[in-house]
């Protein structure tokens, strides 16, 4: 059974596919705030970056992915 934390990450990952940019940005920011524990979302953040038409979403997804990745190296 998945923990509450895992369910939150799964939920936020699902929000990365929403058609509304503000929803995706909120999910990106929440994942970024979770730091290293959000590492399961790295692939989804890359997919969000690659699919986004909005520059602010692409930039936020890239930065969050970098920050999460670096947090896993500490």
PyMOL Python script that loads the backbone (N, CA, C, O; Angstrom):
from pymol import cmd

cmd.read_pdbstr("""\
ATOM      1  N   UNK A   1       0.837  -1.180   0.000  1.00  0.00           N
ATOM      2  CA  UNK A   1       0.000   0.000   0.000  1.00  0.00           C
ATOM      3  C   UNK A   1       0.884   1.246   0.000  1.00  0.00           C
ATOM      4  O   UNK A   1       1.859   1.334   0.745  1.00  0.00           O
ATOM      5  N   UNK A   2       0.527   2.189  -0.837  1.00  0.00           N
ATOM      6  CA  UNK A   2       1.308   3.417  -0.958  1.00  0.00           C
ATOM      7  C   UNK A   2       1.086   4.320   0.250  1.00  0.00           C
ATOM      8  O   UNK A   2      -0.018   4.409   0.787  1.00  0.00           O
ATOM      9  N   UNK A   3       2.152   4.980   0.660  1.00  0.00           N
ATOM     10  CA  UNK A   3       2.051   5.909   1.780  1.00  0.00           C
ATOM     11  C   UNK A   3       1.335   7.182   1.332  1.00  0.00           C
ATOM     12  O   UNK A   3       1.147   7.413   0.137  1.00  0.00           O
ATOM     13  N   UNK A   4       0.948   7.984   2.282  1.00  0.00           N
ATOM     14  CA  UNK A   4       0.303   9.261   1.981  1.00  0.00           C
ATOM     15  C   UNK A   4       1.220  10.136   1.137  1.00  0.00           C
ATOM     16  O   UNK A   4       0.775  10.801   0.201  1.00  0.00           O
ATOM     17  N   UNK A   5       2.488  10.127   1.476  1.00  0.00           N
ATOM     18  CA  UNK A   5       3.468  10.919   0.739  1.00  0.00           C
ATOM     19  C   UNK A   5       3.535  10.463  -0.720  1.00  0.00           C
ATOM     20  O   UNK A   5       3.555  11.293  -1.629  1.00  0.00           O
ATOM     21  N   UNK A   6       3.569   9.158  -0.943  1.00  0.00           N
ATOM     22  CA  UNK A   6       3.607   8.618  -2.308  1.00  0.00           C
ATOM     23  C   UNK A   6       2.350   9.011  -3.084  1.00  0.00           C
ATOM     24  O   UNK A   6       2.417   9.326  -4.272  1.00  0.00           O
ATOM     25  N   UNK A   7       1.218   8.990  -2.409  1.00  0.00           N
ATOM     26  CA  UNK A   7      -0.041   9.364  -3.064  1.00  0.00           C
ATOM     27  C   UNK A   7      -0.040  10.846  -3.452  1.00  0.00           C
ATOM     28  O   UNK A   7      -0.552  11.221  -4.507  1.00  0.00           O
ATOM     29  N   UNK A   8       0.533  11.672  -2.598  1.00  0.00           N
ATOM     30  CA  UNK A   8       0.621  13.105  -2.907  1.00  0.00           C
ATOM     31  C   UNK A   8       1.490  13.314  -4.142  1.00  0.00           C
ATOM     32  O   UNK A   8       1.133  14.088  -5.031  1.00  0.00           O
ATOM     33  N   UNK A   9       2.620  12.634  -4.198  1.00  0.00           N
ATOM     34  CA  UNK A   9       3.504  12.767  -5.361  1.00  0.00           C
ATOM     35  C   UNK A   9       2.800  12.266  -6.615  1.00  0.00           C
ATOM     36  O   UNK A   9       2.886  12.904  -7.664  1.00  0.00           O
ATOM     37  N   UNK A  10       2.109  11.141  -6.525  1.00  0.00           N
ATOM     38  CA  UNK A  10       1.356  10.623  -7.676  1.00  0.00           C
ATOM     39  C   UNK A  10       0.306  11.630  -8.131  1.00  0.00           C
ATOM     40  O   UNK A  10       0.130  11.844  -9.331  1.00  0.00           O
ATOM     41  N   UNK A  11      -0.386  12.244  -7.188  1.00  0.00           N
ATOM     42  CA  UNK A  11      -1.394  13.248  -7.523  1.00  0.00           C
ATOM     43  C   UNK A  11      -0.752  14.440  -8.239  1.00  0.00           C
ATOM     44  O   UNK A  11      -1.256  14.905  -9.261  1.00  0.00           O
ATOM     45  N   UNK A  12       0.363  14.928  -7.691  1.00  0.00           N
ATOM     46  CA  UNK A  12       1.027  16.070  -8.306  1.00  0.00           C
ATOM     47  C   UNK A  12       1.549  15.728  -9.698  1.00  0.00           C
ATOM     48  O   UNK A  12       1.489  16.560 -10.602  1.00  0.00           O
ATOM     49  N   UNK A  13       2.054  14.523  -9.876  1.00  0.00           N
ATOM     50  CA  UNK A  13       2.498  14.080 -11.198  1.00  0.00           C
ATOM     51  C   UNK A  13       1.327  14.108 -12.174  1.00  0.00           C
ATOM     52  O   UNK A  13       1.482  14.539 -13.317  1.00  0.00           O
ATOM     53  N   UNK A  14       0.167  13.656 -11.735  1.00  0.00           N
ATOM     54  CA  UNK A  14      -0.997  13.663 -12.623  1.00  0.00           C
ATOM     55  C   UNK A  14      -1.390  15.089 -13.003  1.00  0.00           C
ATOM     56  O   UNK A  14      -1.890  15.326 -14.102  1.00  0.00           O
ATOM     57  N   UNK A  15      -1.166  16.030 -12.098  1.00  0.00           N
ATOM     58  CA  UNK A  15      -1.505  17.433 -12.366  1.00  0.00           C
ATOM     59  C   UNK A  15      -0.555  18.074 -13.380  1.00  0.00           C
ATOM     60  O   UNK A  15      -0.877  19.111 -13.959  1.00  0.00           O
ATOM     61  N   UNK A  16       0.602  17.467 -13.594  1.00  0.00           N
ATOM     62  CA  UNK A  16       1.542  17.984 -14.584  1.00  0.00           C
ATOM     63  C   UNK A  16       1.012  17.831 -16.011  1.00  0.00           C
ATOM     64  O   UNK A  16       1.541  18.437 -16.943  1.00  0.00           O
ATOM     65  N   UNK A  17      -0.029  17.024 -16.176  1.00  0.00           N
ATOM     66  CA  UNK A  17      -0.607  16.799 -17.497  1.00  0.00           C
ATOM     67  C   UNK A  17      -1.874  17.621 -17.727  1.00  0.00           C
ATOM     68  O   UNK A  17      -2.502  17.508 -18.779  1.00  0.00           O
ATOM     69  N   UNK A  18      -2.245  18.430 -16.769  1.00  0.00           N
ATOM     70  CA  UNK A  18      -3.449  19.248 -16.905  1.00  0.00           C
ATOM     71  C   UNK A  18      -3.263  20.235 -18.047  1.00  0.00           C
ATOM     72  O   UNK A  18      -2.147  20.688 -18.304  1.00  0.00           O
ATOM     73  N   UNK A  19      -4.347  20.569 -18.729  1.00  0.00           N
ATOM     74  CA  UNK A  19      -4.226  21.500 -19.854  1.00  0.00           C
ATOM     75  C   UNK A  19      -4.057  22.951 -19.414  1.00  0.00           C
ATOM     76  O   UNK A  19      -3.640  23.799 -20.203  1.00  0.00           O
ATOM     77  N   UNK A  20      -4.383  23.234 -18.149  1.00  0.00           N
ATOM     78  CA  UNK A  20      -4.263  24.612 -17.646  1.00  0.00           C
ATOM     79  C   UNK A  20      -2.855  24.864 -17.105  1.00  0.00           C
ATOM     80  O   UNK A  20      -2.395  24.151 -16.213  1.00  0.00           O
ATOM     81  N   UNK A  21      -2.173  25.874 -17.641  1.00  0.00           N
ATOM     82  CA  UNK A  21      -0.798  26.157 -17.202  1.00  0.00           C
ATOM     83  C   UNK A  21      -0.688  26.468 -15.711  1.00  0.00           C
ATOM     84  O   UNK A  21       0.289  26.077 -15.072  1.00  0.00           O
ATOM     85  N   UNK A  22      -1.677  27.163 -15.147  1.00  0.00           N
ATOM     86  CA  UNK A  22      -1.598  27.504 -13.723  1.00  0.00           C
ATOM     87  C   UNK A  22      -1.631  26.264 -12.847  1.00  0.00           C
ATOM     88  O   UNK A  22      -0.978  26.230 -11.803  1.00  0.00           O
ATOM     89  N   UNK A  23      -2.374  25.255 -13.248  1.00  0.00           N
ATOM     90  CA  UNK A  23      -2.430  23.999 -12.490  1.00  0.00           C
ATOM     91  C   UNK A  23      -1.078  23.292 -12.561  1.00  0.00           C
ATOM     92  O   UNK A  23      -0.581  22.779 -11.559  1.00  0.00           O
ATOM     93  N   UNK A  24      -0.489  23.272 -13.762  1.00  0.00           N
ATOM     94  CA  UNK A  24       0.825  22.649 -13.917  1.00  0.00           C
ATOM     95  C   UNK A  24       1.885  23.396 -13.121  1.00  0.00           C
ATOM     96  O   UNK A  24       2.742  22.774 -12.493  1.00  0.00           O
ATOM     97  N   UNK A  25       1.835  24.723 -13.143  1.00  0.00           N
ATOM     98  CA  UNK A  25       2.808  25.507 -12.373  1.00  0.00           C
ATOM     99  C   UNK A  25       2.679  25.254 -10.871  1.00  0.00           C
ATOM    100  O   UNK A  25       3.686  25.145 -10.171  1.00  0.00           O
ATOM    101  N   UNK A  26       1.467  25.161 -10.385  1.00  0.00           N
ATOM    102  CA  UNK A  26       1.260  24.867  -8.958  1.00  0.00           C
ATOM    103  C   UNK A  26       1.834  23.503  -8.602  1.00  0.00           C
ATOM    104  O   UNK A  26       2.491  23.354  -7.572  1.00  0.00           O
ATOM    105  N   UNK A  27       1.589  22.508  -9.449  1.00  0.00           N
ATOM    106  CA  UNK A  27       2.114  21.163  -9.193  1.00  0.00           C
ATOM    107  C   UNK A  27       3.644  21.175  -9.220  1.00  0.00           C
ATOM    108  O   UNK A  27       4.287  20.552  -8.375  1.00  0.00           O
ATOM    109  N   UNK A  28       4.217  21.876 -10.180  1.00  0.00           N
ATOM    110  CA  UNK A  28       5.678  21.982 -10.278  1.00  0.00           C
ATOM    111  C   UNK A  28       6.250  22.602  -9.005  1.00  0.00           C
ATOM    112  O   UNK A  28       7.224  22.092  -8.450  1.00  0.00           O
ATOM    113  N   UNK A  29       5.659  23.680  -8.547  1.00  0.00           N
ATOM    114  CA  UNK A  29       6.144  24.351  -7.339  1.00  0.00           C
ATOM    115  C   UNK A  29       6.012  23.478  -6.105  1.00  0.00           C
ATOM    116  O   UNK A  29       6.886  23.490  -5.238  1.00  0.00           O
ATOM    117  N   UNK A  30       4.929  22.724  -6.020  1.00  0.00           N
ATOM    118  CA  UNK A  30       4.750  21.837  -4.866  1.00  0.00           C
ATOM    119  C   UNK A  30       5.758  20.695  -4.900  1.00  0.00           C
ATOM    120  O   UNK A  30       6.301  20.313  -3.863  1.00  0.00           O
ATOM    121  N   UNK A  31       6.011  20.150  -6.087  1.00  0.00           N
ATOM    122  CA  UNK A  31       7.019  19.089  -6.195  1.00  0.00           C
ATOM    123  C   UNK A  31       8.397  19.633  -5.824  1.00  0.00           C
ATOM    124  O   UNK A  31       9.159  18.979  -5.111  1.00  0.00           O
ATOM    125  N   UNK A  32       8.706  20.810  -6.303  1.00  0.00           N
ATOM    126  CA  UNK A  32       9.998  21.429  -5.991  1.00  0.00           C
ATOM    127  C   UNK A  32      10.164  21.602  -4.485  1.00  0.00           C
ATOM    128  O   UNK A  32      11.248  21.377  -3.948  1.00  0.00           O
ATOM    129  N   UNK A  33       9.099  21.999  -3.811  1.00  0.00           N
ATOM    130  CA  UNK A  33       9.149  22.207  -2.355  1.00  0.00           C
ATOM    131  C   UNK A  33       9.397  20.904  -1.600  1.00  0.00           C
ATOM    132  O   UNK A  33       9.918  20.922  -0.485  1.00  0.00           O
ATOM    133  N   UNK A  34       9.028  19.782  -2.197  1.00  0.00           N
ATOM    134  CA  UNK A  34       9.235  18.487  -1.546  1.00  0.00           C
ATOM    135  C   UNK A  34      10.687  18.022  -1.630  1.00  0.00           C
ATOM    136  O   UNK A  34      11.090  17.097  -0.926  1.00  0.00           O
ATOM    137  N   UNK A  35      11.462  18.659  -2.483  1.00  0.00           N
ATOM    138  CA  UNK A  35      12.887  18.333  -2.574  1.00  0.00           C
ATOM    139  C   UNK A  35      13.151  16.922  -3.045  1.00  0.00           C
ATOM    140  O   UNK A  35      12.459  16.406  -3.924  1.00  0.00           O
ATOM    141  N   UNK A  36      14.157  16.300  -2.454  1.00  0.00           N
ATOM    142  CA  UNK A  36      14.617  14.978  -2.884  1.00  0.00           C
ATOM    143  C   UNK A  36      13.524  13.921  -2.848  1.00  0.00           C
ATOM    144  O   UNK A  36      13.554  12.969  -3.629  1.00  0.00           O
ATOM    145  N   UNK A  37      12.572  14.080  -1.959  1.00  0.00           N
ATOM    146  CA  UNK A  37      11.515  13.068  -1.861  1.00  0.00           C
ATOM    147  C   UNK A  37      10.605  13.060  -3.084  1.00  0.00           C
ATOM    148  O   UNK A  37       9.812  12.137  -3.265  1.00  0.00           O
ATOM    149  N   UNK A  38      10.720  14.096  -3.930  1.00  0.00           N
ATOM    150  CA  UNK A  38       9.924  14.165  -5.157  1.00  0.00           C
ATOM    151  C   UNK A  38      10.665  13.565  -6.349  1.00  0.00           C
ATOM    152  O   UNK A  38      10.235  13.740  -7.490  1.00  0.00           O
ATOM    153  N   UNK A  39      11.763  12.867  -6.106  1.00  0.00           N
ATOM    154  CA  UNK A  39      12.543  12.300  -7.211  1.00  0.00           C
ATOM    155  C   UNK A  39      11.742  11.369  -8.127  1.00  0.00           C
ATOM    156  O   UNK A  39      12.087  11.260  -9.303  1.00  0.00           O
ATOM    157  N   UNK A  40      10.685  10.689  -7.645  1.00  0.00           N
ATOM    158  CA  UNK A  40       9.884   9.895  -8.573  1.00  0.00           C
ATOM    159  C   UNK A  40       9.201  10.728  -9.660  1.00  0.00           C
ATOM    160  O   UNK A  40       8.701  10.177 -10.640  1.00  0.00           O
ATOM    161  N   UNK A  41       9.179  12.039  -9.493  1.00  0.00           N
ATOM    162  CA  UNK A  41       8.515  12.917 -10.458  1.00  0.00           C
ATOM    163  C   UNK A  41       9.462  13.456 -11.529  1.00  0.00           C
ATOM    164  O   UNK A  41       9.033  14.213 -12.400  1.00  0.00           O
ATOM    165  N   UNK A  42      10.735  13.084 -11.481  1.00  0.00           N
ATOM    166  CA  UNK A  42      11.696  13.660 -12.419  1.00  0.00           C
ATOM    167  C   UNK A  42      11.329  13.398 -13.878  1.00  0.00           C
ATOM    168  O   UNK A  42      11.389  14.315 -14.698  1.00  0.00           O
ATOM    169  N   UNK A  43      10.956  12.187 -14.213  1.00  0.00           N
ATOM    170  CA  UNK A  43      10.582  11.872 -15.599  1.00  0.00           C
ATOM    171  C   UNK A  43       9.336  12.646 -16.015  1.00  0.00           C
ATOM    172  O   UNK A  43       9.245  13.128 -17.144  1.00  0.00           O
ATOM    173  N   UNK A  44       8.384  12.762 -15.105  1.00  0.00           N
ATOM    174  CA  UNK A  44       7.148  13.498 -15.412  1.00  0.00           C
ATOM    175  C   UNK A  44       7.432  14.988 -15.595  1.00  0.00           C
ATOM    176  O   UNK A  44       6.804  15.640 -16.429  1.00  0.00           O
ATOM    177  N   UNK A  45       8.370  15.525 -14.826  1.00  0.00           N
ATOM    178  CA  UNK A  45       8.753  16.925 -14.996  1.00  0.00           C
ATOM    179  C   UNK A  45       9.416  17.142 -16.356  1.00  0.00           C
ATOM    180  O   UNK A  45       9.182  18.156 -17.013  1.00  0.00           O
ATOM    181  N   UNK A  46      10.245  16.181 -16.772  1.00  0.00           N
ATOM    182  CA  UNK A  46      10.866  16.291 -18.089  1.00  0.00           C
ATOM    183  C   UNK A  46       9.805  16.243 -19.182  1.00  0.00           C
ATOM    184  O   UNK A  46       9.855  17.023 -20.134  1.00  0.00           O
ATOM    185  N   UNK A  47       8.849  15.332 -19.049  1.00  0.00           N
ATOM    186  CA  UNK A  47       7.768  15.236 -20.033  1.00  0.00           C
ATOM    187  C   UNK A  47       6.939  16.517 -20.062  1.00  0.00           C
ATOM    188  O   UNK A  47       6.540  16.980 -21.130  1.00  0.00           O
ATOM    189  N   UNK A  48       6.686  17.081 -18.900  1.00  0.00           N
ATOM    190  CA  UNK A  48       5.945  18.339 -18.812  1.00  0.00           C
ATOM    191  C   UNK A  48       6.732  19.444 -19.516  1.00  0.00           C
ATOM    192  O   UNK A  48       6.164  20.224 -20.280  1.00  0.00           O
ATOM    193  N   UNK A  49       8.017  19.509 -19.262  1.00  0.00           N
ATOM    194  CA  UNK A  49       8.879  20.499 -19.916  1.00  0.00           C
ATOM    195  C   UNK A  49       8.818  20.349 -21.430  1.00  0.00           C
ATOM    196  O   UNK A  49       8.646  21.333 -22.149  1.00  0.00           O
ATOM    197  N   UNK A  50       8.958  19.123 -21.911  1.00  0.00           N
ATOM    198  CA  UNK A  50       9.002  18.868 -23.351  1.00  0.00           C
ATOM    199  C   UNK A  50       7.671  19.161 -24.043  1.00  0.00           C
ATOM    200  O   UNK A  50       7.654  19.558 -25.208  1.00  0.00           O
ATOM    201  N   UNK A  51       6.562  18.969 -23.336  1.00  0.00           N
ATOM    202  CA  UNK A  51       5.239  19.128 -23.941  1.00  0.00           C
ATOM    203  C   UNK A  51       4.667  20.542 -23.797  1.00  0.00           C
ATOM    204  O   UNK A  51       3.761  20.925 -24.537  1.00  0.00           O
ATOM    205  N   UNK A  52       5.189  21.307 -22.855  1.00  0.00           N
ATOM    206  CA  UNK A  52       4.604  22.618 -22.564  1.00  0.00           C
ATOM    207  C   UNK A  52       4.854  23.609 -23.693  1.00  0.00           C
ATOM    208  O   UNK A  52       5.951  23.686 -24.246  1.00  0.00           O
ATOM    209  N   UNK A  53       3.831  24.350 -24.014  1.00  0.00           N
ATOM    210  CA  UNK A  53       3.958  25.426 -24.989  1.00  0.00           C
ATOM    211  C   UNK A  53       4.351  26.740 -24.303  1.00  0.00           C
ATOM    212  O   UNK A  53       4.924  27.628 -24.934  1.00  0.00           O
ATOM    213  N   UNK A  54       4.041  26.854 -23.028  1.00  0.00           N
ATOM    214  CA  UNK A  54       4.282  28.083 -22.276  1.00  0.00           C
ATOM    215  C   UNK A  54       5.721  28.101 -21.741  1.00  0.00           C
ATOM    216  O   UNK A  54       6.182  27.146 -21.115  1.00  0.00           O
ATOM    217  N   UNK A  55       6.409  29.209 -22.004  1.00  0.00           N
ATOM    218  CA  UNK A  55       7.799  29.343 -21.573  1.00  0.00           C
ATOM    219  C   UNK A  55       7.931  29.273 -20.053  1.00  0.00           C
ATOM    220  O   UNK A  55       8.884  28.684 -19.543  1.00  0.00           O
ATOM    221  N   UNK A  56       6.980  29.873 -19.320  1.00  0.00           N
ATOM    222  CA  UNK A  56       7.085  29.862 -17.855  1.00  0.00           C
ATOM    223  C   UNK A  56       6.933  28.455 -17.296  1.00  0.00           C
ATOM    224  O   UNK A  56       7.579  28.113 -16.305  1.00  0.00           O
ATOM    225  N   UNK A  57       6.093  27.637 -17.914  1.00  0.00           N
ATOM    226  CA  UNK A  57       5.931  26.246 -17.470  1.00  0.00           C
ATOM    227  C   UNK A  57       7.199  25.455 -17.790  1.00  0.00           C
ATOM    228  O   UNK A  57       7.688  24.699 -16.951  1.00  0.00           O
ATOM    229  N   UNK A  58       7.731  25.626 -19.000  1.00  0.00           N
ATOM    230  CA  UNK A  58       8.967  24.921 -19.370  1.00  0.00           C
ATOM    231  C   UNK A  58      10.104  25.283 -18.419  1.00  0.00           C
ATOM    232  O   UNK A  58      10.826  24.412 -17.934  1.00  0.00           O
ATOM    233  N   UNK A  59      10.247  26.563 -18.166  1.00  0.00           N
ATOM    234  CA  UNK A  59      11.318  27.024 -17.295  1.00  0.00           C
ATOM    235  C   UNK A  59      11.157  26.496 -15.871  1.00  0.00           C
ATOM    236  O   UNK A  59      12.125  26.040 -15.261  1.00  0.00           O
ATOM    237  N   UNK A  60       9.946  26.557 -15.348  1.00  0.00           N
ATOM    238  CA  UNK A  60       9.692  26.081 -13.979  1.00  0.00           C
ATOM    239  C   UNK A  60       9.932  24.579 -13.865  1.00  0.00           C
ATOM    240  O   UNK A  60      10.502  24.113 -12.878  1.00  0.00           O
ATOM    241  N   UNK A  61       9.497  23.816 -14.878  1.00  0.00           N
ATOM    242  CA  UNK A  61       9.692  22.367 -14.849  1.00  0.00           C
ATOM    243  C   UNK A  61      11.175  22.019 -14.898  1.00  0.00           C
ATOM    244  O   UNK A  61      11.629  21.115 -14.197  1.00  0.00           O
ATOM    245  N   UNK A  62      11.921  22.733 -15.721  1.00  0.00           N
ATOM    246  CA  UNK A  62      13.355  22.500 -15.831  1.00  0.00           C
ATOM    247  C   UNK A  62      14.049  22.816 -14.506  1.00  0.00           C
ATOM    248  O   UNK A  62      14.868  22.030 -14.030  1.00  0.00           O
ATOM    249  N   UNK A  63      13.726  23.952 -13.921  1.00  0.00           N
ATOM    250  CA  UNK A  63      14.358  24.349 -12.663  1.00  0.00           C
ATOM    251  C   UNK A  63      14.000  23.387 -11.537  1.00  0.00           C
ATOM    252  O   UNK A  63      14.860  23.014 -10.738  1.00  0.00           O
ATOM    253  N   UNK A  64      12.737  22.989 -11.471  1.00  0.00           N
ATOM    254  CA  UNK A  64      12.314  22.049 -10.427  1.00  0.00           C
ATOM    255  C   UNK A  64      13.033  20.717 -10.584  1.00  0.00           C
ATOM    256  O   UNK A  64      13.492  20.133  -9.603  1.00  0.00           O
ATOM    257  N   UNK A  65      13.128  20.239 -11.821  1.00  0.00           N
ATOM    258  CA  UNK A  65      13.838  18.981 -12.062  1.00  0.00           C
ATOM    259  C   UNK A  65      15.289  19.067 -11.622  1.00  0.00           C
ATOM    260  O   UNK A  65      15.812  18.148 -10.992  1.00  0.00           O
ATOM    261  N   UNK A  66      15.934  20.173 -11.955  1.00  0.00           N
ATOM    262  CA  UNK A  66      17.323  20.371 -11.546  1.00  0.00           C
ATOM    263  C   UNK A  66      17.439  20.408 -10.027  1.00  0.00           C
ATOM    264  O   UNK A  66      18.296  19.739  -9.450  1.00  0.00           O
ATOM    265  N   UNK A  67      16.584  21.183  -9.384  1.00  0.00           N
ATOM    266  CA  UNK A  67      16.642  21.316  -7.923  1.00  0.00           C
ATOM    267  C   UNK A  67      16.388  19.984  -7.224  1.00  0.00           C
ATOM    268  O   UNK A  67      17.068  19.642  -6.256  1.00  0.00           O
ATOM    269  N   UNK A  68      15.414  19.244  -7.716  1.00  0.00           N
ATOM    270  CA  UNK A  68      15.109  17.936  -7.112  1.00  0.00           C
ATOM    271  C   UNK A  68      16.277  16.980  -7.321  1.00  0.00           C
ATOM    272  O   UNK A  68      16.689  16.281  -6.395  1.00  0.00           O
ATOM    273  N   UNK A  69      16.811  16.953  -8.546  1.00  0.00           N
ATOM    274  CA  UNK A  69      17.949  16.083  -8.830  1.00  0.00           C
ATOM    275  C   UNK A  69      19.122  16.423  -7.926  1.00  0.00           C
ATOM    276  O   UNK A  69      19.730  15.524  -7.345  1.00  0.00           O
ATOM    277  N   UNK A  70      19.447  17.688  -7.797  1.00  0.00           N
ATOM    278  CA  UNK A  70      20.577  18.094  -6.957  1.00  0.00           C
ATOM    279  C   UNK A  70      20.315  17.759  -5.486  1.00  0.00           C
ATOM    280  O   UNK A  70      21.244  17.415  -4.755  1.00  0.00           O
ATOM    281  N   UNK A  71      19.077  17.857  -5.059  1.00  0.00           N
ATOM    282  CA  UNK A  71      18.742  17.519  -3.676  1.00  0.00           C
ATOM    283  C   UNK A  71      18.983  16.042  -3.397  1.00  0.00           C
ATOM    284  O   UNK A  71      19.310  15.666  -2.272  1.00  0.00           O
ATOM    285  N   UNK A  72      18.822  15.208  -4.414  1.00  0.00           N
ATOM    286  CA  UNK A  72      19.062  13.770  -4.222  1.00  0.00           C
ATOM    287  C   UNK A  72      20.550  13.464  -4.088  1.00  0.00           C
ATOM    288  O   UNK A  72      20.926  12.405  -3.586  1.00  0.00           O
ATOM    289  N   UNK A  73      21.395  14.390  -4.536  1.00  0.00           N
ATOM    290  CA  UNK A  73      22.850  14.178  -4.482  1.00  0.00           C
ATOM    291  C   UNK A  73      23.460  14.632  -3.177  1.00  0.00           C
ATOM    292  O   UNK A  73      24.649  14.414  -2.947  1.00  0.00           O
ATOM    293  N   UNK A  74      22.676  15.261  -2.314  1.00  0.00           N
ATOM    294  CA  UNK A  74      23.208  15.743  -1.030  1.00  0.00           C
ATOM    295  C   UNK A  74      23.241  14.635  -0.014  1.00  0.00           C
ATOM    296  O   UNK A  74      23.658  14.853   1.124  1.00  0.00           O
TER     297      UNK A  74
END
""", "prot")
cmd.dss("prot")
cmd.show_as("cartoon", "prot")
cmd.util.cbc("prot")
cmd.orient("prot")
